[in-house]
Amino acid sequence: MAGNGMSRRELLQRSLYGAGGLVVGGAGGFLIGNATDGGPGVDAAVATGEPIRVVGIFPLTGVVAADGQEMRNGTVMAIDEINDRGGLIGRPIEYIEIDNGDSMTDDIVNAFRRAVDTENPDLIVSGYHLATGPEFDIVADAGVLYYNLNTQTAWTELYRSDPDRYWSIFQVDPTEAWYGIGFARWMDELVDAGALPNDTKRAAILGADDPYGASITRYFEETMDELGWEVVGKESFTPGQVSDWGPLLSRVRQDDVSVLFTTTFSPADNAAMVQQFVENPMPAVLYQQYGPSVPEYLDLAGAAAEGVIWSTVLGRLPDAVGQNWVSRYEEKFGETPGWANAPGNYDVINTWAKAVLLAGTADDYEAVARETEGLVHRGITGGISFVDHTGLQYPHETGDPTLGQSQIIVQIQDNEHKVIFPEPYTDGEFLRPPWV
């Protein structure tokens, strides 16, 4: 017992949560740095124990390979930093990689069966999968820890349906619902503040017809209806299958709307869309959801991207923590990271590692899961904590930025991404798009 009546374990836990990072000296030789520094360079004992096996399953050669590479980079960076500091509880982390191609159903099933049947993982980690779902039962049957960034309300509902079965799985970010809800609330406040030439509460929608895009559209419509808005034009499309955006844009073009809300995740789709949009724009905000966060978007869209609004519920923050991490990433990989996948997977590894340290073991998966349920971690994407094995969104799901990952709303200004919401993480303010 410590002198104040707390056990050594309780004292350790409180100090870890309060610091936002982990420091353990002695034989363990392990450190996850405070998030404001977090890099290598700390003298530590060399890990000599049996390796802890982490299997990364990412879409490295398929249609979202650009995202897959970022997922991998964030994961490898976190693991390398831990190993450089002496490993985790005195043990090195061994990284095993599986490419699941296009991350469709067969790809996912094959990759996860290989992981649980032949790789003997202590942890499986991934970003998102285009056909996420079949992996959950594979992992549940194996009783293996699985931490991901699938951003799915469907996962939260599945966990609630049988928490005893899905105890080993954590979605380390908020759900896609906030892409609709959070942006709708921000847009309503923007119009109320008089930031646009008119105060029209009317919207047009180009909604992707996949389950992910359809869910975002539904939450946006429901929230806008609650706020007293009217949807006056709506069309759907299949992501990756639109060769000409002109006809779709013409069918939703209205002069008396404040926003055109679109939901394709594809940076190529978004770039092609905005290039045709600016040829005959409507005097409204153009919102392109997640796609512009991927580095290739600006290269594809060029000058047409000026003024576009996008958001992510999993975004690196432009504060000292995020800037320090970006510098380390650039030094390691020779390129600037995107806004979501690399920092997100970096946070996944460190969230799990903190739980392992608190549990005192990487082998008792149930103990690690229990510690994950109760921990708070200050990551590159903000505060990470869990309800129903899913990360919380700040500022609407929790008003405490230390407990939730910020849904950042970003505007492209002078070929740069400026975070214009929420406080305290902004580094710019909303500007009327050049076509308004």
Secondary structure, 3 states (H helix, E strand, C coil): CCCCCCCHHHHHHHHHHHHCCEEECHHHCEEECCCCCCCCCCCCCCCCCCCEEEEEEECCCCCCHHHHHHHHHHHHHHHHHHHHCCCECCECEEEEEEECCCCCHHHHHHHHHHHHHHCCCCEEEECCCCCCCHHHHHHHHHCCCEEECCCCHHHHHHHHHCCCCCCCEEECCCCCHHHHHHHHHHHHHHHHCCCCCCCCCEEEEEEECCHHHHHHHHHHHHHHHHCCCEEEEEEEECCCCCCCCHHHHHHHCCCCCCEEEECCCCHHHHHHHHHHHCCCCCCCEEECCCHHHCCHHHHHHHHHHCCCEEEECCCCCCCHHHHHHHHHHHHHHCCCCCCCHHHHHHHHHHHHHHHHHHHCCCCCHHHHHHHHHHCCEEECCEEECEECCEECEECCCCCCCCCCEECEEEEEECCEEEEEECCCCCCCCCCCCCCC
